[in-house]
Structure formats: C-alpha cells, structure tokens
Amino acid sequence: MSTTPADTGLYSPFPLGPITLANRMVMAPLTRNRAEPGNVPGPMTIEYYAQRASVGLIIAEATQVSAQAQGYIATPGLHTPEQIAGWKKVTDEVHARGGKIFVQLWHTGRMSHTAFQPGEKAPVAPSAVRANAKTYIPGAGYVDTSEPRALALDEIAGIVDDFRSAARHAIEAGFDGVEVHGAHGYLIDAFLRDGSNKRTDAYGGSIENRARFLVEVMSAVVGEIGAERTGIRISPVSPVNDSSESQPQPLFEHVVRELEKLHPVYIHVVEGFTGGPRDNAPFDYAALRQLYSGVWMVNNGYDKAMAEAAVAEGRADLVSFGRLMITNPDLPRRFKENAPLNELFKDAPLYGGVGPHGYIDYPALPA
C-alpha cells in the first residue's frame, strides 16, 4: 500500500518499540508538585493523566529513583511499594482510556536542599559546586539550593543501580516504558557539563569521562527493561538550573554516538533554552540527529504549524508539548480541528496548589 502524506503526518499512528502510538504528539514530562504524603501519586493525578490519554504518548512527570534523588516538594517517587501502587492506578486508567504512558526517571543531584535529603545530609553531585538556583521549602519559601558534596567513586554504582531498580518498578507499575532524565542540570546532566563537573577521576575531565555516568545509567536501564522501552531526554544548550558547558556540540555528538550503540527507543531533545528562546546559543541539531538511527523527539515552544512542519519535513518523528498539554487535555483534537486553545488560568499555579483548579479543570471540547 502506498504511503500518502496523511499517513505520515502529526496525527498518524506511529510505532514506538512494541507499542503503537495513536499520533505523533507527546505530552512532555511536567513537574506539578502534586504528590501526596510519601511522594505518592493521588486520585487527582490519576484523573490528570487520564484526561490527556488521547495524546500519542504521555511522559509522566520527573519521578525520583531514590529518597536521595528528591530536590523539590511533593514530587513523586518510584522507590517504595506505596509509590509503585499509586502509579499503577494512574497507568491502569490511562490504558483504560486508550493511552500510552512512559515515566521520566530523575535524580536531581545538586538541585536539592538538605531539607529534602535523608538525615538532612548534603545533596550529592559530581563535584562540590553549588548551583545558583533555588527550591521551595514549606515555611521558608524559596531558598538557595544547598552546597552539594562530591560523590565518592565507590558511590556511583549504587546510583546507577537506583535507576535500574526504578526502571523495573516502572514496568511493575504498568508503564509502557521510561525516559531517563539526562537534561536540565540534574545529576546526569551535571556529570556531562564542565561547568558542574570538576572531577579528575574516570568520571571527569575528558568528554568521554564526563559522559560515562550517562552511559552507565542507560546501559543499566536498557539491560533491565530493554532498549525498546527506554528513552532519554537531553538539553544540549539550555542554561536552566545553572547549567554550563564550554563545548556543547562535541559533547552531545559524543553522547549521541554512545546512545546509538545502546539504541534506546527514542532520544528527546530540548532545543534551545527550556521554556524560552530556541536560539539562545548556536547548535547544530541536524548534525546530532544524523548520528542516531532511531526515533527523534523534539521539544520547546512548538505550536501546531511548527509541529506539523517538523514531522512533514522529516526533522522529527515525534513532537512533545508542555504547557499546551497542561491547558488542553484534548490537544490532538484541537490541533486537528483547528479549534481554539485554552489559556493558562491566571489564578492557578503551575507548581503545587491544592484542589482541582489549574490541575484537572481545564476544559475539553464538547463531545
């Protein structure tokens, strides 16, 4: 059967490993700070994701691989039985509504505070370099992140194993796969960048050494649940969370070459400054993509026309959307029908909040 443009556009089904997505639109992982005590997803989280099941793939919000991995209030985990059970209710409902769902696994690294750490110890990082960034602590408001301690060489394997265990827990919780968070200044990204990695051992110095932790985490996750269920997110030139790198092009070309060997089911690339300008720093994304033979997902500021063009022109296989997915639970239908889009509620926070407002009460189009 011949393939027409309609068969390969943004709204067409797409095979992703062992699953088939209803369309090429993706809900980006979005931290909402809504987890219940014990960092367990609650009933509103079930409804929040289920409402958005018409998107080709949901990538659930960044989720801690261990208690040490937490850096923000009320972010969910996947390292206790209660958390696994809470997520199982989410995935069951998403699947009941015909959706597909991955979960993003993170370790926040130096983007944390002693208040979130077991025993109120210092957060961990590749090096003892504090991030010029803040986090929110109840009763204290926004405070500077704590100065981290450098991970000892013999501790790194344990954190790799935390990612492995969390990936296994994700499958137990019914997720279709996982996305490893290798972006935005969190632990994996902090190892990659020379602005935050000052190590002189096997995990520091050269590009090859700084990429070692990412490669080990991805190898562990792929080995545990299979490459066909493992994706990764990277943000080559985003400066969020005090991220800096003197040579992003050769660094991320090396990263993608290493990923090609492991062949995860997709690479998810944040283009430009996360949530900001797409042209904040020069970077050749096309050169990066040429190094990878698998599924290529793009993100950052895509609207309907941009997304349709990226897929039609072959610059991307999948396109992920952030705030548009928060405000429009039925975004694929709205795009396809050229329907108006909801605006962000001005009286509801993006992060945190109590009750349904700004979380599960954005309206869908009438049936």
Secondary structure as GFF3:
##gff-version 3
##sequence-region A 1 367
A	DSSP	alpha_helix	5	8	.	.	.	ID=ss1
A	DSSP	beta_strand	14	16	.	.	.	ID=ss2
A	DSSP	beta_strand	19	21	.	.	.	ID=ss3
A	DSSP	beta_strand	25	27	.	.	.	ID=ss4
A	DSSP	alpha_helix	43	51	.	.	.	ID=ss5
A	DSSP	beta_strand	57	64	.	.	.	ID=ss6
A	DSSP	three_ten_helix	67	69	.	.	.	ID=ss7
A	DSSP	alpha_helix	81	96	.	.	.	ID=ss8
A	DSSP	beta_strand	101	106	.	.	.	ID=ss9
A	DSSP	three_ten_helix	114	116	.	.	.	ID=ss10
A	DSSP	three_ten_helix	118	120	.	.	.	ID=ss11
A	DSSP	beta_strand	124	125	.	.	.	ID=ss12
A	DSSP	beta_strand	134	137	.	.	.	ID=ss13
A	DSSP	beta_strand	141	144	.	.	.	ID=ss14
A	DSSP	beta_strand	149	150	.	.	.	ID=ss15
A	DSSP	three_ten_helix	153	155	.	.	.	ID=ss16
A	DSSP	alpha_helix	156	172	.	.	.	ID=ss17
A	DSSP	beta_strand	177	181	.	.	.	ID=ss18
A	DSSP	alpha_helix	187	192	.	.	.	ID=ss19
A	DSSP	alpha_helix	207	210	.	.	.	ID=ss20
A	DSSP	alpha_helix	212	225	.	.	.	ID=ss21
A	DSSP	three_ten_helix	227	229	.	.	.	ID=ss22
A	DSSP	beta_strand	230	234	.	.	.	ID=ss23
A	DSSP	three_ten_helix	240	242	.	.	.	ID=ss24
A	DSSP	alpha_helix	248	262	.	.	.	ID=ss25
A	DSSP	beta_strand	266	270	.	.	.	ID=ss26
A	DSSP	alpha_helix	285	289	.	.	.	ID=ss27
A	DSSP	beta_strand	295	299	.	.	.	ID=ss28
A	DSSP	alpha_helix	304	312	.	.	.	ID=ss29
A	DSSP	beta_strand	318	321	.	.	.	ID=ss30
A	DSSP	alpha_helix	323	327	.	.	.	ID=ss31
A	DSSP	alpha_helix	331	337	.	.	.	ID=ss32
###
